[in-house]
Amino acid sequence: MLFLIALAVAVLFTAALSKALRKAPLPFYIAAALLSAGAVIVSRLDVESEFLMKWVFPLFTKGAMAAGFWALVMWAGALPRESRITKRLLSVRGELSIFAAVLTLSHAVLRAILYLRQLLRPKYSPDAVFAATCAIVLALLVIMLPLTVLSFRRVRKRMAPDRWKRIQRLAYGFYGLIYAHVLVLYLPPALRGLRSYALTVAVYTVVWLAYMTCRLLNRKNARRGTD
Protein backbone atom coordinates (compact mmCIF):
# COMPACT_ATOMS: atom_id res chain seq x y z
CA MET A 1 0.00 0.00 0.00
CA LEU A 2 2.83 2.42 0.84
CA PHE A 3 4.39 1.90 -2.58
CA LEU A 4 1.07 2.57 -4.34
CA ILE A 5 0.70 5.82 -2.39
CA ALA A 6 4.29 6.79 -3.18
CA LEU A 7 3.85 5.98 -6.87
CA ALA A 8 0.71 8.13 -7.02
CA VAL A 9 2.57 11.00 -5.32
CA ALA A 10 5.48 10.65 -7.75
CA VAL A 11 3.15 10.72 -10.76
CA LEU A 12 1.26 13.78 -9.50
CA PHE A 13 4.53 15.51 -8.57
CA THR A 14 5.98 14.97 -12.04
CA ALA A 15 2.77 15.97 -13.82
CA ALA A 16 2.49 19.22 -11.87
CA LEU A 17 6.12 20.23 -11.32
CA SER A 18 8.22 18.75 -14.12
CA LYS A 19 8.77 22.13 -15.80
CA ALA A 20 9.73 23.80 -12.52
CA LEU A 21 12.02 20.89 -11.66
CA ARG A 22 13.84 21.18 -14.95
CA LYS A 23 14.13 24.96 -14.77
CA ALA A 24 15.33 25.17 -11.14
CA PRO A 25 16.16 21.73 -9.69
CA LEU A 26 18.23 22.88 -6.69
CA PRO A 27 15.27 23.84 -4.43
CA PHE A 28 13.76 20.41 -5.07
CA TYR A 29 17.02 18.67 -4.13
CA ILE A 30 17.17 20.71 -0.93
CA ALA A 31 13.54 19.83 -0.17
CA ALA A 32 14.29 16.14 -0.69
CA ALA A 33 17.30 16.39 1.63
CA LEU A 34 15.20 18.08 4.30
CA LEU A 35 12.51 15.43 3.97
CA SER A 36 15.09 12.65 4.31
CA ALA A 37 16.75 14.27 7.31
CA GLY A 38 13.38 15.01 8.91
CA ALA A 39 12.20 11.43 8.45
CA VAL A 40 15.36 10.10 10.12
CA ILE A 41 15.03 12.51 13.06
CA VAL A 42 11.30 11.97 13.60
CA SER A 43 11.67 8.18 13.40
CA ARG A 44 13.88 8.38 16.50
CA LEU A 45 11.30 10.43 18.44
CA ASP A 46 8.20 9.39 20.33
CA VAL A 47 5.49 10.81 18.06
CA GLU A 48 1.94 10.23 19.23
CA SER A 49 0.24 10.63 15.85
CA GLU A 50 -0.57 7.14 14.58
CA PHE A 51 -1.37 8.50 11.12
CA LEU A 52 2.05 10.13 10.74
CA MET A 53 3.95 7.12 12.04
CA LYS A 54 1.97 4.61 10.00
CA TRP A 55 1.32 6.37 6.69
CA VAL A 56 3.60 9.41 6.30
CA PHE A 57 7.06 8.81 7.73
CA PRO A 58 7.27 5.16 6.57
CA LEU A 59 6.98 6.47 3.00
CA PHE A 60 10.51 7.77 3.49
CA THR A 61 12.03 5.52 6.14
CA LYS A 62 10.98 2.33 4.34
CA GLY A 63 12.09 3.61 0.96
CA ALA A 64 8.63 3.58 -0.65
CA MET A 65 8.74 7.22 -1.78
CA ALA A 66 12.18 6.80 -3.30
CA ALA A 67 11.01 3.62 -5.03
CA GLY A 68 8.02 5.48 -6.48
CA PHE A 69 10.31 8.04 -8.11
CA TRP A 70 12.79 5.37 -9.22
CA ALA A 71 9.87 3.61 -10.92
CA LEU A 72 9.19 6.75 -12.98
CA VAL A 73 12.88 7.08 -13.88
CA MET A 74 12.86 3.44 -14.89
CA TRP A 75 9.66 3.63 -16.93
CA ALA A 76 10.87 6.74 -18.78
CA GLY A 77 13.15 4.46 -20.78
CA ALA A 78 10.51 1.84 -21.47
CA LEU A 79 7.48 3.77 -22.70
CA PRO A 80 7.02 4.67 -26.39
CA ARG A 81 9.27 7.63 -27.20
CA GLU A 82 6.65 9.48 -29.20
CA SER A 83 4.10 9.74 -26.37
CA ARG A 84 3.63 12.97 -24.39
CA ILE A 85 4.13 11.13 -21.11
CA THR A 86 7.50 9.77 -22.22
CA LYS A 87 8.67 13.16 -23.48
CA ARG A 88 7.78 14.78 -20.16
CA LEU A 89 9.51 12.06 -18.16
CA LEU A 90 12.61 12.11 -20.34
CA SER A 91 12.85 15.91 -20.06
CA VAL A 92 13.40 15.59 -16.29
CA ARG A 93 14.74 12.05 -16.02
CA GLY A 94 18.10 13.17 -14.69
CA GLU A 95 16.55 15.54 -12.17
CA LEU A 96 14.08 12.87 -11.03
CA SER A 97 16.90 10.38 -10.50
CA ILE A 98 18.81 12.87 -8.33
CA PHE A 99 15.63 13.66 -6.40
CA ALA A 100 15.00 9.93 -5.88
CA ALA A 101 18.60 9.35 -4.79
CA VAL A 102 18.35 12.03 -2.10
CA LEU A 103 15.06 10.56 -0.88
CA THR A 104 16.78 7.17 -0.69
CA LEU A 105 19.22 8.47 1.92
CA SER A 106 16.74 8.35 4.82
CA HIS A 107 16.03 4.69 4.12
CA ALA A 108 19.74 3.92 3.71
CA VAL A 109 20.73 5.68 6.95
CA LEU A 110 18.05 3.99 9.04
CA ARG A 111 18.85 0.58 7.57
CA ALA A 112 22.54 1.12 8.32
CA ILE A 113 21.71 1.97 11.95
CA LEU A 114 19.49 -1.10 12.25
CA TYR A 115 22.09 -3.44 10.75
CA LEU A 116 24.89 -2.06 12.91
CA ARG A 117 22.80 -2.56 16.03
CA GLN A 118 22.13 -6.13 15.04
CA LEU A 119 25.80 -6.82 14.35
CA LEU A 120 26.81 -5.34 17.72
CA ARG A 121 24.50 -7.59 19.67
CA PRO A 122 26.35 -10.16 21.77
CA LYS A 123 26.49 -13.56 20.08
CA TYR A 124 24.47 -12.35 17.07
CA SER A 125 24.79 -14.69 14.12
CA PRO A 126 23.71 -13.16 10.78
CA ASP A 127 21.28 -15.32 8.80
CA ALA A 128 21.01 -15.64 5.03
CA VAL A 129 18.37 -12.90 4.75
CA PHE A 130 20.52 -10.44 6.67
CA ALA A 131 23.62 -11.25 4.61
CA ALA A 132 21.70 -10.99 1.32
CA THR A 133 20.12 -7.70 2.35
CA CYS A 134 23.47 -6.16 3.31
CA ALA A 135 25.06 -7.29 0.04
CA ILE A 136 22.19 -5.90 -2.06
CA VAL A 137 22.13 -2.58 -0.18
CA LEU A 138 25.88 -2.11 -0.63
CA ALA A 139 25.59 -2.92 -4.35
CA LEU A 140 22.72 -0.45 -4.71
CA LEU A 141 24.73 2.34 -3.09
CA VAL A 142 27.82 1.58 -5.16
CA ILE A 143 25.77 1.88 -8.35
CA MET A 144 23.50 4.73 -7.25
CA LEU A 145 26.19 7.20 -6.18
CA PRO A 146 28.11 7.46 -9.50
CA LEU A 147 24.90 7.37 -11.54
CA THR A 148 23.53 10.23 -9.44
CA VAL A 149 26.66 12.31 -10.04
CA LEU A 150 26.41 11.62 -13.78
CA SER A 151 22.79 12.77 -13.77
CA PHE A 152 23.78 16.37 -13.12
CA ARG A 153 23.58 18.31 -16.37
CA ARG A 154 27.00 19.92 -16.00
CA VAL A 155 28.67 16.55 -15.53
CA ARG A 156 26.71 14.99 -18.37
CA LYS A 157 27.66 17.75 -20.82
CA ARG A 158 31.37 17.27 -20.11
CA MET A 159 31.32 13.57 -20.93
CA ALA A 160 31.41 11.92 -24.33
CA PRO A 161 27.85 10.76 -25.15
CA ASP A 162 28.89 7.18 -25.89
CA ARG A 163 30.78 6.85 -22.62
CA TRP A 164 27.92 8.37 -20.65
CA LYS A 165 25.46 5.91 -22.21
CA ARG A 166 27.69 2.94 -21.44
CA ILE A 167 27.93 3.89 -17.78
CA GLN A 168 24.19 4.55 -17.62
CA ARG A 169 23.55 0.92 -18.51
CA LEU A 170 24.41 0.15 -14.90
CA ALA A 171 20.94 1.53 -14.15
CA TYR A 172 19.40 -1.73 -15.40
CA GLY A 173 21.26 -3.62 -12.70
CA PHE A 174 20.19 -0.98 -10.18
CA TYR A 175 16.51 -1.46 -11.02
CA GLY A 176 16.88 -5.22 -10.74
CA LEU A 177 18.58 -4.90 -7.36
CA ILE A 178 15.72 -2.74 -6.04
CA TYR A 179 13.31 -5.54 -6.91
CA ALA A 180 15.66 -8.13 -5.37
CA HIS A 181 15.84 -5.99 -2.22
CA VAL A 182 12.05 -5.99 -1.96
CA LEU A 183 11.86 -9.75 -2.45
CA VAL A 184 14.49 -10.51 0.19
CA LEU A 185 12.72 -8.33 2.76
CA TYR A 186 9.06 -8.98 1.99
CA LEU A 187 8.77 -12.39 0.35
CA PRO A 188 9.49 -14.49 3.49
CA PRO A 189 6.70 -12.86 5.57
CA ALA A 190 4.44 -12.91 2.49
CA LEU A 191 4.93 -16.67 2.22
CA ARG A 192 4.00 -16.95 5.90
CA GLY A 193 0.59 -15.53 5.03
CA LEU A 194 0.97 -11.86 5.96
CA ARG A 195 -1.29 -10.11 3.45
CA SER A 196 0.26 -6.64 3.58
CA TYR A 197 3.64 -8.08 2.63
CA ALA A 198 2.07 -10.23 -0.08
CA LEU A 199 0.39 -7.13 -1.55
CA THR A 200 3.71 -5.26 -1.55
CA VAL A 201 5.46 -8.10 -3.37
CA ALA A 202 2.61 -8.37 -5.87
CA VAL A 203 2.61 -4.64 -6.68
CA TYR A 204 6.39 -4.43 -7.13
CA THR A 205 6.29 -7.59 -9.27
CA VAL A 206 3.62 -6.17 -11.57
CA VAL A 207 5.51 -2.87 -11.98
CA TRP A 208 8.86 -4.56 -12.66
CA LEU A 209 7.52 -7.32 -14.95
CA ALA A 210 5.55 -4.77 -16.96
CA TYR A 211 8.70 -2.68 -17.28
CA MET A 212 10.73 -5.64 -18.52
CA THR A 213 8.00 -6.53 -21.00
CA CYS A 214 7.93 -3.00 -22.41
CA ARG A 215 11.72 -2.89 -22.66
CA LEU A 216 11.79 -6.17 -24.59
CA LEU A 217 9.00 -5.04 -26.92
CA ASN A 218 10.78 -1.75 -27.60
CA ARG A 219 14.00 -3.59 -28.38
CA LYS A 220 12.15 -5.96 -30.69
CA ASN A 221 10.45 -3.10 -32.52
CA ALA A 222 13.77 -1.25 -32.84
CA ARG A 223 15.39 -4.30 -34.45
CA ARG A 224 12.53 -4.57 -36.90
CA GLY A 225 12.99 -0.93 -37.81
CA THR A 226 16.63 -1.49 -38.71
CA ASP A 227 15.95 -4.60 -40.85
C-alpha distance (Angstrom), angle and dihedral (degrees) to the residues before:
residue distance angle dihedral
M1 . . .
L2 3.81 . .
F3 3.79 91.2 .
L4 3.82 91.9 50.6
I5 3.80 90.0 51.7
A6 3.81 91.0 47.2
L7 3.80 92.1 48.0
A8 3.81 90.9 51.2
V9 3.82 90.3 49.5
A10 3.81 91.1 48.9
V11 3.81 91.9 50.4
L12 3.82 93.2 48.1
F13 3.81 91.1 44.7
T14 3.79 92.4 52.6
A15 3.80 94.0 43.7
A16 3.79 92.8 51.4
L17 3.81 103.3 33.3
S18 3.81 108.5 26.6
K19 3.82 93.2 107.8
A20 3.80 92.6 48.0
L21 3.80 90.7 46.1
R22 3.77 92.1 53.3
K23 3.80 94.0 44.8
A24 3.83 97.2 46.5
P25 3.82 112.2 8.9
L26 3.82 98.5 162.9
P27 3.85 96.8 78.8
F28 3.80 88.9 51.9
Y29 3.81 91.8 51.0
I30 3.80 89.7 50.2
A31 3.81 90.5 48.6
A32 3.80 90.5 51.0
A33 3.81 90.5 49.8
L34 3.79 91.1 50.2
L35 3.79 91.1 48.7
S36 3.81 91.2 50.3
A37 3.79 93.3 47.2
G38 3.80 91.7 44.8
A39 3.79 92.2 50.6
V40 3.81 91.2 51.8
I41 3.81 92.6 48.3
V42 3.81 96.0 44.9
S43 3.81 92.1 46.8
R44 3.82 87.8 62.7
L45 3.82 92.8 51.4
D46 3.78 131.3 81.2
V47 3.81 100.4 -110.5
E48 3.79 115.1 -179.6
S49 3.81 97.3 -158.0
E50 3.80 107.3 102.1
F51 3.80 91.2 -167.8
L52 3.80 93.3 56.3
M53 3.79 94.2 44.8
K54 3.80 94.6 44.9
W55 3.80 104.4 36.7
V56 3.82 110.8 15.5
F57 3.79 112.4 36.9
P58 3.84 95.0 37.8
L59 3.81 87.2 61.7
F60 3.80 85.8 71.3
T61 3.80 104.9 25.5
K62 3.81 93.3 50.0
G63 3.78 93.3 44.5
A64 3.82 96.1 -116.8
M65 3.81 95.4 126.3
A66 3.79 92.2 48.7
A67 3.81 89.9 47.8
G68 3.81 90.3 52.1
F69 3.81 91.1 56.4
W70 3.82 92.5 41.8
A71 3.81 87.3 54.6
L72 3.81 90.1 57.5
V73 3.81 91.6 47.4
M74 3.78 88.6 49.7
W75 3.80 95.6 46.9
A76 3.81 91.9 48.3
G77 3.79 87.5 75.4
A78 3.79 95.2 45.8
L79 3.80 105.3 48.4
P80 3.83 121.9 87.0
R81 3.80 108.5 -77.5
E82 3.79 94.7 -136.2
S83 3.82 95.9 59.2
R84 3.81 121.7 101.7
I85 3.79 91.2 -126.7
T86 3.79 92.2 55.6
K87 3.79 93.0 47.0
R88 3.80 91.0 51.9
L89 3.80 92.8 47.6
L90 3.79 93.4 46.1
S91 3.81 91.4 49.7
V92 3.81 90.0 63.2
R93 3.79 101.5 23.2
G94 3.79 93.7 116.4
E95 3.80 93.0 46.7
L96 3.81 91.5 47.2
S97 3.80 91.2 51.5
I98 3.82 91.4 52.3
F99 3.81 90.4 46.6
A100 3.82 90.0 50.1
A101 3.80 92.0 47.3
V102 3.81 91.8 54.2
L103 3.81 90.5 48.2
T104 3.80 88.4 51.5
L105 3.80 91.2 62.2
S106 3.82 95.4 76.7
H107 3.79 90.7 54.6
A108 3.81 91.8 44.9
V109 3.82 94.0 49.2
L110 3.79 94.6 48.2
R111 3.81 92.0 46.1
A112 3.80 89.9 50.3
I113 3.82 90.6 52.0
L114 3.81 91.2 48.3
Y115 3.81 93.9 48.3
L116 3.80 93.1 46.7
R117 3.79 90.8 51.4
Q118 3.77 90.3 51.3
L119 3.79 92.7 48.6
L120 3.82 91.5 49.5
R121 3.77 93.5 54.4
P122 3.80 113.1 111.0
K123 3.79 112.3 -99.0
Y124 3.82 92.7 -1.4
S125 3.78 112.0 163.1
P126 3.82 114.3 -163.1
D127 3.80 114.0 -130.0
A128 3.80 127.6 -147.0
V129 3.81 93.8 -92.2
F130 3.79 92.2 52.8
A131 3.81 92.7 47.4
A132 3.82 92.6 47.0
T133 3.80 92.0 47.6
C134 3.81 92.9 50.7
A135 3.81 91.7 48.0
I136 3.82 92.9 49.1
V137 3.81 93.3 46.1
L138 3.80 92.0 50.7
A139 3.81 90.9 48.3
L140 3.81 90.7 49.2
L141 3.80 92.0 52.3
V142 3.80 93.0 45.9
I143 3.81 90.2 54.1
M144 3.81 97.8 36.9
L145 3.80 98.6 53.4
P146 3.84 98.9 57.7
L147 3.80 92.3 39.0
T148 3.80 89.4 52.6
V149 3.80 91.6 51.7
L150 3.80 90.3 49.1
S151 3.81 90.2 51.8
F152 3.79 92.1 69.1
R153 3.79 108.9 101.6
R154 3.80 94.8 -131.9
V155 3.79 91.7 54.0
R156 3.78 92.7 44.2
K157 3.81 93.1 51.9
R158 3.80 91.8 53.5
M159 3.79 94.0 55.0
A160 3.78 128.4 80.1
P161 3.83 107.7 -102.9
D162 3.80 94.2 -126.8
R163 3.79 92.9 51.1
W164 3.80 92.0 46.4
K165 3.82 90.9 51.7
R166 3.80 92.3 49.2
I167 3.78 92.1 53.2
Q168 3.80 91.4 44.9
R169 3.80 89.4 61.4
L170 3.79 86.0 77.4
A171 3.80 84.8 75.8
Y172 3.81 89.8 76.5
G173 3.78 89.6 60.8
F174 3.80 89.3 45.9
Y175 3.80 92.3 55.3
G176 3.79 90.9 47.9
L177 3.80 91.3 50.4
I178 3.82 91.2 52.3
Y179 3.79 88.8 56.7
A180 3.82 91.0 45.1
H181 3.81 89.1 50.8
V182 3.80 90.5 54.0
L183 3.80 92.3 48.4
V184 3.80 94.2 49.5
L185 3.81 92.0 50.5
Y186 3.80 102.2 36.9
L187 3.79 108.4 25.5
P188 3.85 97.2 72.0
P189 3.84 94.2 54.9
A190 3.82 89.3 40.5
L191 3.80 89.7 56.4
R192 3.81 88.4 50.6
G193 3.80 88.2 61.9
L194 3.80 102.4 -98.8
R195 3.80 102.9 148.3
S196 3.80 98.9 -158.3
Y197 3.80 90.5 56.9
A198 3.80 91.3 44.8
L199 3.81 90.0 52.9
T200 3.81 91.0 50.3
V201 3.80 91.8 51.2
A202 3.80 91.2 46.6
V203 3.82 94.1 50.7
Y204 3.80 94.5 47.2
T205 3.81 89.8 46.4
V206 3.80 92.8 52.7
V207 3.82 92.3 47.9
W208 3.81 94.0 47.4
L209 3.82 96.9 41.5
A210 3.80 90.8 48.4
Y211 3.80 88.9 50.3
M212 3.80 92.4 51.2
T213 3.79 90.8 47.7
C214 3.81 92.2 52.1
R215 3.80 91.7 47.0
L216 3.80 91.5 52.1
L217 3.81 92.4 46.8
N218 3.81 91.3 49.6
R219 3.79 90.9 50.1
K220 3.79 90.8 48.6
N221 3.80 92.4 49.7
A222 3.81 91.0 47.2
R223 3.81 90.9 53.9
R224 3.78 90.6 50.2
G225 3.78 89.6 51.9
T226 3.79 91.9 55.8
D227 3.84 94.7 47.7
